[in-house]
Amino acid sequence: MKFLLTSAGIKNNSIHSELVDLLDKPIAESNALCIPTASYALPNGPVLAWNFISGQEPRCPMTELGWKSVGVLELTTLPSIKKELWIPLVQEADVLLVNGGDPLYLSYWMRQSGLADLLPSLRAVYVGLSAGSMIMAPRIGEYFVGWTPPTGGDETLGLVDFSIFPHLDHEMLPQNTLADAERWAAGMAAPSYAIDDETALKVVDGAVEVISEGHWKQFTP
């Protein structure tokens, strides 16, 4: 699977161009499935989910890019329905658009739904936004633990071999300075990246490329 792991969606021309390159066809010819699940573990979660689904979040462009079609894949419903009702749709999708919110809640439902097991075999491009990107890492770090899974811990899906600190130096997140990111990275066993909202990480066949019109920093354990 190809990954485009963003802090805040398709924020600039550089990230947009990489998305089109990964899709290997125009956005207007591509079918998307959006996953709002992570939103529900935040205050005002249903409103956040609706804004994402309906393309009314211009600070984090994802569903409003002009896709041929956009469907909603709500992970919490999948264990209660037959797999043949949703797995073919995921397998046929050109892109999965995965919203931000609480990363451990999203990771939990990725596993519970069965989608996590499918991801490595999919042809779709995986586009993460904040928590949607963070869960691809082996861990998120205690710094980002909010909702706590039944098993505890901060482990996530581990489909890439690095961790992500999103929203670096965001004006509305005073706790996301470079100094904060450095303290977070010091507790991580794997390599990690701090990225601002103008930056994304492209991962193809395990090779990582930084796409940025902003600023970022890589940390080595």
Rosetta blueprint (number, residue, H / E / L):
1 M L
2 K E
3 F E
4 L E
5 L E
6 T E
7 S L
8 A L
9 G L
10 I L
11 K L
12 N L
13 N H
14 S H
15 I H
16 H H
17 S H
18 E H
19 L H
20 V H
21 D H
22 L H
23 L H
24 D L
25 K L
26 P L
27 I H
28 A H
29 E H
30 S L
31 N E
32 A E
33 L E
34 C E
35 I E
36 P L
37 T H
38 A H
39 S H
40 Y H
41 A H
42 L L
43 P L
44 N L
45 G H
46 P H
47 V H
48 L H
49 A H
50 W H
51 N H
52 F H
53 I H
54 S L
55 G L
56 Q L
57 E L
58 P L
59 R L
60 C L
61 P L
62 M L
63 T H
64 E H
65 L H
66 G L
67 W L
68 K L
69 S E
70 V E
71 G E
72 V E
73 L L
74 E L
75 L H
76 T H
77 T H
78 L H
79 P H
80 S H
81 I L
82 K L
83 K H
84 E H
85 L H
86 W L
87 I H
88 P H
89 L H
90 V H
91 Q H
92 E H
93 A L
94 D L
95 V E
96 L E
97 L E
98 V E
99 N L
100 G L
101 G L
102 D L
103 P H
104 L H
105 Y H
106 L H
107 S H
108 Y H
109 W H
110 M H
111 R H
112 Q H
113 S H
114 G L
115 L H
116 A H
117 D H
118 L H
119 L H
120 P H
121 S H
122 L L
123 R L
124 A L
125 V E
126 Y E
127 V E
128 G E
129 L E
130 S L
131 A H
132 G H
133 S H
134 M H
135 I L
136 M L
137 A L
138 P L
139 R E
140 I L
141 G L
142 E H
143 Y H
144 F H
145 V L
146 G L
147 W L
148 T L
149 P L
150 P L
151 T L
152 G L
153 G L
154 D L
155 E E
156 T L
157 L L
158 G L
159 L L
160 V L
161 D L
162 F L
163 S E
164 I E
165 F E
166 P L
167 H L
168 L L
169 D L
170 H L
171 E L
172 M L
173 L L
174 P L
175 Q L
176 N L
177 T L
178 L H
179 A H
180 D H
181 A H
182 E H
183 R H
184 W H
185 A H
186 A H
187 G L
188 M L
189 A L
190 A L
191 P L
192 S E
193 Y E
194 A E
195 I E
196 D L
197 D L
198 E L
199 T E
200 A E
201 L E
202 K E
203 V E
204 V E
205 D L
206 G L
207 A E
208 V E
209 E E
210 V E
211 I E
212 S E
213 E L
214 G L
215 H L
216 W E
217 K E
218 Q E
219 F E
220 T L
221 P L
